[in-house]
Structures are given as structure tokens and as C-alpha cells.
Amino acid sequence: MLCRFPPGAPLPRVCSFGASYTFSKSIDDNTSIAAGDITSEPVSTLVPNDLRRDRALSALDAKHHSVFYASYPFPFHSGDRVLGQVIGGWKVNAIGTFISGRPFTVFAGSNISGTGDLNAPDRPSLNTAFTGPVILGKPDRYFDLRAFLIPAAGTFGNVGRNTLTGPGFADLDLSVEKAFAVRENVNVQFRAEFFNATNRTNFGLPISTVFSGFSYNPAAGVITSTTSPARQIQLGLKIVF
């Protein structure tokens, strides 16, 4: 599209913008097929000959995924040649990314079922006496441990795979740029870039092993990582001739 500038301004420059949104659902039996593929999942299923127990949302599922971008040249204009070089010709660009949280599984922490699986895919049971929200959303306690109980020895817990959803992701990157005409065939281009411009903290998944032995794991529900760096600013100057 063309930007509309006030009368007397230079020829209009092109504005551009766009947006995309994806609604999706990914289901599988196990997302991690090799060690290190998906850190939130073991490489084995709970019962290899009964995959229905593990059929659930994929560890890569992102229900909502949206991206937008925009580029806009500011309509600053001055009849003065020197002042026009300073305030005219600026352009701002923006890219925003927003993704809903990924599912994760809570684990019992040991092979309570007695299957001998050293990958410890055993899951706890639901605490039927628990009331209140399971997801607390705090980085020092993302979910409430009291919602789960350790199952009886030799049995499988009734909590499903990937039943909880982790924190979402939001990021806004901005840049401001301008070209200065030095001579007829020489331009100086200035660019300032702001990555994660709002300095938002995007948290990773919490520690999901609920029990340590037969007691609650004090580290369960604690988030120890982020999925994006803090705000970063980068300046650049380029001579084009």
C-alpha cells in the first residue's frame, strides 16, 4: 500500500505490513525418538505394547502461532535542506511473534510400576482431594505439586502424558533506519535494531519430576531457564557507493 503524507511532502514511500495466524493440534505417542531430541520427554513410552496410554498432544504442539510484520516510513518533512536531511527519510520496522505454551508431562521420578524401564516414564496419579488451579504460573512454582499423588507400587499412575501446558512465548523486534545522501553516488545508511524490544522474559518449561523417592520434590514446578535472551541493541553504519 502507499502511505499518505501531508501536502508538500516528498513522493510517498511504500508501507508494508502483513500477519499470519496458525491454529493447530499435533498428536503422537512419543515426540522424542532419540536421547536429547526433546528434553521434556523420555525416549521410551510408558507401556511399549499399549501405546494408547501415551497418545496425547505432541511435545511440539503449539495451539496458537501468530506473526506480524510492518514497515513504515515516517512522513517527517522540512523545506529546509539541512533540517530535511536530519528529520526526513526515517523508517521503522517491526516483527512480532506470539506462540502459545507447549505441553509437558509430570513424572513420578522412579520406576514405581516395576517395569524396569530406567528412563523413568512413570507418571503420578491425580489427587482427587485436591481443589484449586493446578497451574499457578509462577516461575518459582509453576504448578501445584499437591494435585498429584505417588501411585501404589507395581501400578501405573492415572495422569496422562502432556496434560499440562507451559508458558507462552511473545517477542517484538524493532529497527529504525535512515539513509543520508552524502554525494550524488554516495549514501550513508544508519540502522538501530532492538531485539526483544519490550525486554519480556519468556520462561522455559518447569522441572516436572514431582517426587523424589516417596516425598515431593522441592524443585518440582521451578522454572530454571528462558527461551529468549534479554533485550539486545545493535547499531550499524554502512557506506554505499
C-alpha positions in Angstrom: 0.0 0.0 0.0 1.0 3.6 -0.4 1.4 5.9 2.6 -0.5 9.2 2.5 1.7 12.1 3.5 0.8 15.8 4.1 0.7 18.2 1.2 4.1 19.3 0.2 5.9 16.2 1.4 8.2 14.2 -0.9 6.8 11.5 -3.1 5.1 8.8 -1.0 7.1 5.8 0.1 5.7 2.3 0.3 4.3 1.0 3.6 4.1 -2.7 4.0 2.5 -4.9 6.6 1.3 -8.5 7.0 0.2 -11.0 9.5 -0.3 -14.7 9.8 -2.1 -17.0 12.3 -2.0 -20.7 12.6 -4.3 -22.8 14.7 -3.0 -26.4 15.0 -3.0 -29.6 17.0 -0.3 -32.2 16.9 -0.9 -35.7 18.4 1.6 -38.5 18.8 2.7 -41.4 21.0 6.2 -40.0 21.7 7.9 -37.0 20.3 11.4 -38.0 21.4 12.8 -40.8 19.4 16.4 -40.4 20.5 18.2 -39.0 23.6 18.3 -35.2 23.5 15.6 -34.8 20.9 13.0 -33.4 23.3 14.3 -32.6 26.8 10.9 -32.7 28.3 10.2 -36.3 27.3 11.9 -39.6 27.9 12.8 -41.7 24.8 10.5 -44.6 25.9 6.8 -44.9 26.3 5.1 -46.0 29.5 3.9 -49.4 28.1 5.5 -50.3 24.8 2.8 -52.7 23.8 0.0 -50.3 24.8 0.7 -47.0 23.0 -2.8 -45.7 23.8 -1.6 -44.8 27.2 0.8 -42.3 25.7 -1.3 -41.0 22.8 -1.7 -37.3 23.6 -0.6 -33.8 22.4 2.9 -33.8 20.9 5.6 -32.1 22.9 6.0 -29.8 19.9 2.3 -28.8 19.8 1.6 -25.1 19.6 -2.1 -24.4 19.5 -1.8 -20.8 18.5 1.0 -19.3 16.5 0.9 -15.8 15.1 3.4 -13.5 13.4 3.1 -9.9 12.2 5.5 -7.5 10.5 5.2 -3.9 9.5 7.4 -1.3 7.8 6.5 2.3 7.9 8.4 5.4 6.6 7.7 8.4 8.9 6.2 11.3 7.0 8.6 13.9 8.5 9.4 16.6 6.1 11.0 20.0 6.1 11.6 22.6 3.3 15.0 23.4 4.8 17.7 21.3 3.1 19.8 20.7 6.2 16.9 20.1 8.5 15.3 17.8 6.0 18.4 15.6 6.0 18.1 15.2 9.8 14.3 14.6 10.3 13.3 13.2 6.9 13.7 9.7 5.5 13.4 7.7 8.7 11.7 4.2 8.6 10.7 1.9 11.4 10.3 -1.9 11.0 8.7 -4.3 13.4 8.3 -8.1 13.7 6.2 -9.7 16.4 6.0 -13.4 17.2 3.4 -14.9 19.6 3.2 -18.7 20.4 1.1 -20.5 22.9 2.8 -22.7 25.5 4.0 -26.2 24.8 2.6 -29.3 26.6 4.6 -31.1 29.2 4.3 -34.3 31.3 4.7 -34.6 35.0 6.7 -37.7 36.1 6.8 -39.8 39.3 10.6 -39.8 39.3 11.2 -43.5 39.6 10.2 -46.9 38.2 7.3 -47.4 40.6 5.4 -49.7 38.2 8.3 -52.2 38.3 8.7 -52.5 34.5 12.4 -52.0 34.8 12.5 -49.0 32.5 15.5 -46.9 33.5 14.2 -43.9 31.5 11.6 -43.5 34.3 8.5 -42.6 32.2 6.2 -43.5 35.1 3.6 -40.8 35.9 1.9 -40.0 39.2 -1.8 -40.2 40.0 -4.3 -37.4 40.4 -5.1 -36.3 43.9 -8.9 -36.5 44.0 -9.0 -34.4 47.2 -7.1 -31.5 45.6 -9.1 -28.4 44.8 -7.9 -25.2 43.1 -5.9 -24.4 40.0 -3.1 -26.9 39.0 -1.3 -24.2 37.0 -0.1 -21.4 39.3 2.0 -19.7 36.6 4.8 -18.5 38.9 8.4 -19.1 37.9 9.3 -20.5 41.4 6.2 -22.7 41.4 4.6 -23.1 38.0 2.2 -25.9 39.1 0.9 -27.1 42.4 2.5 -30.4 43.5 -0.4 -31.2 45.8 -2.5 -32.0 42.7 -0.6 -35.3 42.4 0.0 -38.4 44.4 2.5 -41.2 44.1 0.8 -44.4 42.8 0.9 -47.6 44.6 4.0 -49.8 44.0 3.6 -52.0 40.9 0.9 -49.8 39.4 0.7 -47.1 36.8 -0.4 -43.6 37.7 -3.5 -42.2 36.0 -2.1 -38.9 34.9 -1.9 -38.7 31.1 1.1 -37.6 29.0 1.5 -33.9 28.2 -1.6 -32.9 30.2 -0.1 -29.5 31.4 0.8 -26.5 29.3 3.9 -24.4 29.8 4.4 -20.7 29.5 3.7 -19.0 26.2 6.2 -17.0 24.0 6.0 -13.4 22.9 8.7 -11.4 21.2 8.8 -8.0 19.5 11.8 -6.9 17.4 12.1 -3.3 16.2 14.5 -1.5 13.9 14.9 2.2 12.8 16.8 3.1 9.7 17.7 6.1 7.6 19.9 6.8 4.5 21.8 10.0 4.3 22.9 11.3 0.9 26.5 12.5 1.1 27.1 12.9 -2.6 25.4 12.0 -5.8 26.6 8.5 -5.7 27.5 8.1 -2.0 24.9 7.2 0.7 25.4 6.5 4.4 22.9 4.1 5.9 22.3 4.1 9.7 20.3 1.3 11.4 19.4 0.7 15.0 18.0 -2.7 15.9 16.2 -3.7 19.1 15.8 -7.5 19.7 13.2 -8.3 22.3 12.4 -4.6 22.5 10.0 -4.9 25.4 12.6 -6.9 27.4 10.0 -9.6 28.1 11.1 -12.7 30.0 10.0 -15.8 28.1 10.2 -18.7 30.5 11.1 -22.3 29.6 9.3 -25.4 30.9 9.4 -26.2 34.7 11.1 -29.1 36.3 8.4 -31.8 36.0 9.6 -34.6 38.3 7.0 -34.4 41.1 8.5 -36.9 43.6 11.9 -37.6 45.0 11.6 -41.1 46.5 8.3 -41.0 48.2 8.3 -37.3 49.1 7.5 -34.3 47.0 10.5 -33.0 45.0 11.2 -29.5 46.3 12.4 -28.4 42.9 9.3 -29.6 41.1 7.5 -26.8 39.3 10.5 -24.5 39.4 11.5 -22.8 36.1 15.2 -22.6 35.6 15.6 -21.5 32.0 14.3 -18.9 29.5 13.6 -19.4 25.8 14.8 -16.0 24.6 17.6 -13.5 25.6 17.1 -10.2 27.3 16.8 -7.0 25.2 19.7 -6.6 22.8 20.5 -3.3 20.9 22.6 -3.2 17.8 23.8 -0.2 15.9 25.1 -0.3 12.3 26.5 2.2 9.8 27.1 1.3 6.2 28.5 3.4 3.3 27.0 2.6 -0.1 28.8 3.9 -3.2 
